[in-house]
C-alpha cells in the first residue's frame, strides 16, 4: 500500500487500546463482537467518500482493514463486511436509497453485512441461488435461507440477491429486524466466531421498492466485484506482516536454532513486498480489473497460509497453546482461505 496513504491514516491508538486489544481473546472465542469499535471507526471519518476519489476511498479502506487485521483479523473481517455493504450503496443507481443510507453507513451510525457469499458462488457456477423474489405491488417478497451472513445485529442491514425468474435476479438492502426474517447465530467455526455470523431465513419478507439496490443484479455484481475482492486482500496482508514480526522476535530462542528452519522472515518479507508492489500497480492504473484483484487475492491466501505455518514452527510449543497469537493467526488464515471467493472458487474462475 502506498506509504503516503499509510502515513496519513491514523487509527487513534486509544481506540485500538481501549476498544479492541483488550477484547481479542473474547472475540476469538466467540463471546464478543466488537460493535462499539466498528461504530467508532465510522466516527473517525475514515470511511467517508464524499471528498475522496473512488480509488482514494478504496486505498484508505484497504489500509484500515490491514492495520486492524494486525491486531484482530475477525474484527478486520467485520469491517470488510461493512465496506462491502458500503460498496453496494455507493454504486446503486437508486439515488434516494444512496442519499439515505450512505451517510449513515460511512459515519458508523448503521453497520451492515454483505449477504453475497451464495450469489458470488452462483455467478461462478458453484451453487444455486438460495433466495427467491416474488414481485408484488411496491416491492418484492423474499423467501429462502442464506447459510451464513456476518457482521449482523438487530439494527444492522445487509445486501441480498434473489432470483425473480429464470433470466433475472435483483439485489436488495434488508434490515435484520424485517418482519419474517429470522436469524440463528453460528458459533461452531474453528475461528472467527466473534464475527456476528448468522443463518438468515426469509419467511415471506417484504422489501419495498425504495430498498432495491439493483433491478439487474448480474450487471450490478460486475460493478461491485472488484471492490468486494480488493477489500479482502489486506485481511491476509496484516496476518502475514504480524507473522513475520513474530518470527523475528523468536529468532534468538533456544540458542538461535530457528535459523535452521527452511522458511525465514526475510523470504516472507520479500514475498509480501512483491504482493504490495503488484497491488500498487493495479491501484495506480485506476482501472480496477476484478481479475487482477482475484489473482492477487489468491496469491495472498497462499502466502498467508505459508506465513502462519512458518510462525507456528518458529514458536514451537509456545505457538501450540490454544490462546497464543500464532495459533489464532493460524485459524484466522484458514478462515481467510475459505472466505468467499474461496481458494477453489478463485482457482476455478481464474482458469
C-alpha positions as CSV (number, residue, x, y, z in Angstrom):
1,X,0.0,0.0,0.0
2,X,1.3,3.4,-0.9
3,X,3.2,4.8,2.0
4,X,1.7,8.3,1.8
5,X,-1.7,6.8,2.4
6,X,-0.4,4.7,5.2
7,X,1.2,7.8,6.8
8,X,-2.0,9.8,6.6
9,X,-4.1,7.1,8.1
10,X,-4.0,7.4,11.8
11,X,-6.3,5.0,13.7
12,X,-6.4,6.6,17.2
13,X,-4.2,4.5,19.4
14,X,-6.5,5.0,22.3
15,X,-9.3,3.4,20.2
16,X,-7.2,0.3,19.5
17,X,-6.0,0.1,23.1
18,X,-9.4,0.6,24.7
19,X,-11.9,-0.9,22.2
20,X,-10.1,-3.7,20.5
21,X,-6.9,-5.1,22.0
22,X,-8.4,-6.0,25.4
23,X,-11.1,-8.0,23.7
24,X,-9.2,-10.0,21.2
25,X,-9.3,-13.2,23.2
26,X,-13.0,-12.9,23.8
27,X,-13.6,-12.1,20.1
28,X,-11.6,-15.2,19.1
29,X,-13.6,-17.4,21.5
30,X,-16.8,-16.0,20.0
31,X,-18.2,-14.4,23.1
32,X,-17.6,-10.8,22.0
33,X,-18.5,-8.8,18.9
34,X,-16.6,-5.5,18.5
35,X,-19.6,-3.5,17.6
36,X,-18.6,-0.4,19.5
37,X,-15.1,-0.4,17.9
38,X,-16.6,-0.6,14.4
39,X,-19.0,2.3,15.1
40,X,-16.2,4.5,16.4
41,X,-14.2,3.8,13.3
42,X,-17.0,5.4,11.4
43,X,-16.8,8.5,13.7
44,X,-13.2,9.0,12.7
45,X,-14.3,10.0,9.1
46,X,-12.0,7.3,7.6
47,X,-14.9,5.7,5.8
48,X,-16.2,8.9,4.2
49,X,-16.2,9.1,0.4
50,X,-17.7,12.5,-0.2
51,X,-14.4,14.3,-0.6
52,X,-12.4,11.4,-2.0
53,X,-12.0,9.8,-5.3
54,X,-13.1,6.2,-5.8
55,X,-9.5,4.9,-5.7
56,X,-8.5,7.0,-2.7
57,X,-11.5,5.7,-0.7
58,X,-10.5,2.2,-1.7
59,X,-6.9,2.7,-0.6
60,X,-7.9,4.1,2.7
61,X,-10.4,1.3,3.4
62,X,-7.8,-1.3,2.4
63,X,-5.2,0.2,4.7
64,X,-7.6,0.4,7.5
65,X,-8.5,-3.3,7.1
66,X,-4.8,-4.3,7.1
67,X,-4.0,-2.3,10.2
68,X,-6.9,-3.7,12.2
69,X,-6.1,-7.2,10.9
70,X,-2.7,-7.0,12.5
71,X,-4.5,-6.8,15.9
72,X,-7.6,-8.9,15.2
73,X,-8.5,-10.3,11.8
74,X,-12.0,-11.2,13.0
75,X,-12.8,-7.5,13.5
76,X,-11.0,-6.6,10.3
77,X,-13.3,-9.1,8.5
78,X,-16.3,-7.4,10.1
79,X,-15.1,-4.1,8.8
80,X,-14.7,-5.8,5.3
81,X,-18.3,-6.8,5.6
82,X,-19.3,-3.2,6.3
83,X,-17.1,-1.9,3.4
84,X,-18.7,-4.4,1.1
85,X,-22.2,-3.0,2.1
86,X,-20.8,0.5,1.6
87,X,-19.7,-0.5,-1.9
88,X,-23.3,-1.7,-2.8
89,X,-24.8,1.6,-1.6
90,X,-22.1,3.7,-3.3
91,X,-22.7,2.1,-6.7
92,X,-26.5,1.8,-6.7
93,X,-28.5,3.9,-9.2
94,X,-31.3,4.2,-6.6
95,X,-30.5,7.7,-5.6
96,X,-33.0,8.0,-2.7
97,X,-31.5,4.8,-1.1
98,X,-28.0,6.2,-1.6
99,X,-28.9,9.6,-0.1
100,X,-30.5,8.0,2.9
101,X,-28.0,5.2,3.8
102,X,-24.6,6.3,2.6
103,X,-24.1,9.0,5.3
104,X,-25.4,6.6,8.0
105,X,-23.1,3.8,6.9
106,X,-20.0,6.0,6.4
107,X,-20.5,7.5,9.9
108,X,-20.9,4.1,11.6
109,X,-24.4,5.1,12.7
110,X,-25.6,1.9,10.9
111,X,-23.5,-1.2,10.5
112,X,-24.0,-3.7,7.7
113,X,-23.1,-7.1,6.3
114,X,-22.6,-8.5,2.8
115,X,-25.1,-11.4,2.1
116,X,-23.4,-12.1,-1.2
117,X,-21.5,-15.4,-0.4
118,X,-24.1,-17.5,-2.1
119,X,-24.7,-15.1,-5.1
120,X,-20.9,-14.9,-5.8
121,X,-20.8,-18.7,-5.9
122,X,-23.9,-18.7,-8.1
123,X,-22.4,-16.4,-10.7
124,X,-19.3,-18.6,-10.7
125,X,-21.4,-21.7,-11.4
126,X,-20.8,-23.3,-8.0
127,X,-24.2,-23.1,-6.3
128,X,-27.9,-22.4,-7.0
129,X,-29.2,-19.1,-5.8
130,X,-30.8,-19.6,-2.3
131,X,-33.3,-16.7,-2.3
132,X,-36.4,-16.2,-4.5
133,X,-38.2,-12.9,-5.0
134,X,-41.9,-12.6,-5.8
135,X,-42.8,-9.2,-7.3
136,X,-45.7,-7.5,-5.6
137,X,-47.1,-4.0,-5.6
138,X,-44.5,-1.5,-4.4
139,X,-41.8,-4.1,-3.8
140,X,-40.9,-7.8,-3.6
141,X,-41.4,-10.7,-1.2
142,X,-38.2,-12.8,-0.4
143,X,-38.1,-16.4,0.6
144,X,-35.3,-18.8,1.3
145,X,-32.2,-19.2,3.5
146,X,-28.7,-17.8,3.5
147,X,-26.5,-20.2,5.5
148,X,-24.1,-17.6,6.8
149,X,-24.0,-13.8,6.8
150,X,-21.5,-11.9,9.0
151,X,-21.4,-8.6,10.8
152,X,-25.1,-8.7,11.7
153,X,-27.2,-7.5,14.6
154,X,-30.8,-6.4,15.3
155,X,-30.2,-2.9,14.0
156,X,-27.8,-3.9,11.1
157,X,-28.6,-4.1,7.4
158,X,-27.2,-6.4,4.6
159,X,-27.4,-6.9,0.9
160,X,-29.0,-9.9,-0.8
161,X,-29.6,-11.2,-4.3
162,X,-32.7,-13.1,-5.2
163,X,-34.0,-14.8,-8.3
164,X,-37.1,-13.3,-9.8
165,X,-37.3,-15.7,-12.8
166,X,-35.1,-17.8,-15.0
167,X,-33.5,-14.7,-16.6
168,X,-33.4,-12.1,-13.8
169,X,-32.1,-11.5,-10.3
170,X,-32.5,-8.4,-8.2
171,X,-30.4,-7.1,-5.3
172,X,-32.0,-5.6,-2.2
173,X,-30.8,-3.9,1.0
174,X,-32.5,-5.6,4.0
175,X,-32.7,-4.7,7.8
176,X,-32.1,-7.6,10.2
177,X,-35.3,-6.5,12.0
178,X,-37.5,-7.1,8.9
179,X,-40.7,-8.9,9.7
180,X,-40.5,-12.6,8.7
181,X,-36.7,-12.7,8.9
182,X,-35.2,-15.0,11.5
183,X,-31.5,-15.1,12.5
184,X,-29.7,-18.0,14.1
185,X,-26.2,-17.3,15.4
186,X,-23.4,-19.6,14.3
187,X,-20.6,-20.2,16.8
188,X,-19.1,-23.6,15.8
189,X,-16.3,-22.4,13.5
190,X,-12.7,-23.2,14.0
191,X,-12.0,-19.5,14.4
192,X,-13.5,-16.1,13.7
193,X,-16.6,-16.8,15.9
194,X,-16.8,-13.2,17.2
195,X,-17.9,-12.1,13.7
196,X,-21.7,-11.8,14.4
197,X,-22.4,-14.5,11.8
198,X,-26.0,-15.8,11.4
199,X,-28.0,-18.1,9.3
200,X,-30.7,-15.9,7.8
201,X,-34.1,-17.4,6.9
202,X,-36.6,-15.4,4.9
203,X,-40.3,-16.2,5.6
204,X,-42.1,-14.1,3.0
205,X,-40.1,-10.9,3.8
206,X,-41.4,-7.8,2.1
207,X,-38.8,-5.4,0.7
208,X,-40.1,-2.1,-0.6
209,X,-39.0,-0.7,-3.9
210,X,-37.0,2.0,-2.2
211,X,-34.7,-0.7,-0.8
212,X,-33.9,-2.3,-4.1
213,X,-30.2,-1.7,-4.9
214,X,-30.5,-3.0,-8.5
215,X,-33.1,-4.5,-10.8
216,X,-30.3,-6.2,-12.7
217,X,-28.1,-7.9,-10.1
218,X,-25.9,-9.7,-12.7
219,X,-24.7,-6.4,-14.1
220,X,-24.5,-4.8,-10.7
221,X,-22.3,-7.6,-9.4
222,X,-19.8,-6.8,-12.2
223,X,-19.6,-3.3,-11.0
224,X,-19.0,-4.1,-7.3
225,X,-16.9,-7.3,-7.7
226,X,-13.5,-5.6,-7.9
227,X,-14.1,-3.7,-4.6
228,X,-15.6,-6.8,-3.0
229,X,-12.4,-8.7,-3.7
230,X,-9.9,-5.8,-3.2
231,X,-11.1,-5.1,0.3
232,X,-10.3,-8.7,1.3
233,X,-6.7,-8.7,0.3
234,X,-5.4,-6.7,3.3
235,X,-7.0,-9.3,5.6
236,X,-4.1,-11.5,4.6
237,X,-1.5,-8.8,4.4
238,X,-2.0,-7.9,8.1
239,X,-1.7,-11.5,9.2
240,X,1.4,-12.0,7.1
241,X,3.2,-9.0,8.5
242,X,2.4,-9.9,12.1
243,X,3.6,-13.5,11.4
244,X,6.8,-12.1,10.1
245,X,7.3,-9.8,13.0
246,X,6.6,-12.7,15.4
247,X,9.2,-14.9,13.7
248,X,11.8,-12.1,14.1
249,X,11.0,-11.9,17.8
250,X,11.7,-15.6,18.3
251,X,15.0,-15.7,16.4
252,X,17.2,-15.9,19.5
253,X,15.2,-18.5,21.4
254,X,16.8,-21.9,22.2
255,X,20.3,-20.7,21.1
256,X,19.0,-19.4,17.8
257,X,18.1,-22.9,16.4
258,X,15.2,-21.3,14.4
259,X,17.8,-20.3,11.8
260,X,17.8,-24.0,10.6
261,X,14.1,-23.8,9.6
262,X,13.6,-23.6,5.9
263,X,11.2,-20.7,5.8
264,X,12.6,-17.5,7.3
265,X,11.3,-14.0,7.9
266,X,13.4,-12.3,5.2
267,X,12.0,-14.6,2.5
268,X,8.4,-14.0,3.6
269,X,9.0,-10.2,3.7
270,X,10.3,-10.3,0.1
271,X,7.2,-12.2,-1.0
272,X,5.0,-9.7,0.9
273,X,6.7,-6.8,-0.7
274,X,6.1,-8.3,-4.2
275,X,2.4,-8.5,-3.5
276,X,2.3,-4.9,-2.2
277,X,4.1,-3.8,-5.4
278,X,1.6,-5.7,-7.6
279,X,-1.3,-4.1,-5.7
280,X,0.2,-0.7,-6.1
281,X,0.5,-1.2,-9.8
282,X,-3.2,-2.1,-10.0
283,X,-4.3,0.9,-7.9
284,X,-2.2,3.3,-9.9
285,X,-3.8,2.2,-13.1
286,X,-7.2,3.0,-11.6
287,X,-8.9,0.5,-14.0
288,X,-9.7,-1.8,-11.0
289,X,-9.8,-5.0,-13.0
290,X,-11.5,-7.7,-11.0
291,X,-9.4,-10.5,-12.4
292,X,-6.2,-8.8,-11.4
293,X,-7.5,-8.4,-7.9
294,X,-8.7,-12.0,-7.9
295,X,-5.2,-13.2,-8.9
296,X,-3.6,-11.1,-6.1
297,X,-6.2,-12.3,-3.6
298,X,-5.4,-15.9,-4.4
299,X,-1.6,-15.4,-4.1
300,X,-2.2,-13.5,-0.8
301,X,-4.1,-16.5,0.6
302,X,-1.3,-18.9,-0.3
303,X,1.3,-16.5,1.3
304,X,-0.8,-16.1,4.4
305,X,-1.0,-19.9,4.9
306,X,2.7,-20.1,4.4
307,X,3.4,-17.3,6.8
308,X,1.2,-18.6,9.7
309,X,2.6,-22.1,9.3
310,X,6.2,-20.7,9.5
311,X,5.3,-18.7,12.5
312,X,3.9,-21.8,14.3
313,X,7.1,-23.7,13.6
314,X,9.3,-20.8,14.8
315,X,7.3,-20.5,18.0
316,X,7.3,-24.3,18.7
317,X,5.3,-25.4,21.7
318,X,4.6,-21.8,22.7
319,X,2.6,-21.4,19.5
320,X,0.7,-24.6,20.1
321,X,-1.1,-23.1,23.1
322,X,-4.8,-22.6,22.5
323,X,-4.8,-18.9,23.2
324,X,-1.4,-18.0,21.6
325,X,-1.3,-15.3,18.9
326,X,0.3,-17.7,16.4
327,X,-2.4,-20.3,16.8
328,X,-5.1,-17.5,16.5
329,X,-3.5,-16.3,13.3
330,X,-3.3,-19.9,12.0
331,X,-7.1,-20.2,12.5
332,X,-7.7,-16.8,11.0
333,X,-5.7,-17.8,7.9
334,X,-7.7,-20.9,7.3
335,X,-10.9,-18.8,7.6
336,X,-9.4,-16.3,5.0
337,X,-8.7,-19.3,2.7
338,X,-12.4,-20.2,2.9
339,X,-13.9,-16.7,2.7
340,X,-15.9,-16.3,-0.5
341,X,-14.3,-16.3,-3.0
342,X,-12.6,-19.3,-1.6
343,X,-9.3,-20.8,-2.9
344,X,-11.1,-23.4,-5.0
345,X,-13.6,-20.7,-6.2
346,X,-10.7,-18.5,-7.3
347,X,-8.8,-21.3,-8.9
348,X,-11.9,-22.1,-11.0
349,X,-12.7,-18.6,-12.2
350,X,-9.0,-17.8,-13.0
351,X,-8.6,-20.8,-15.3
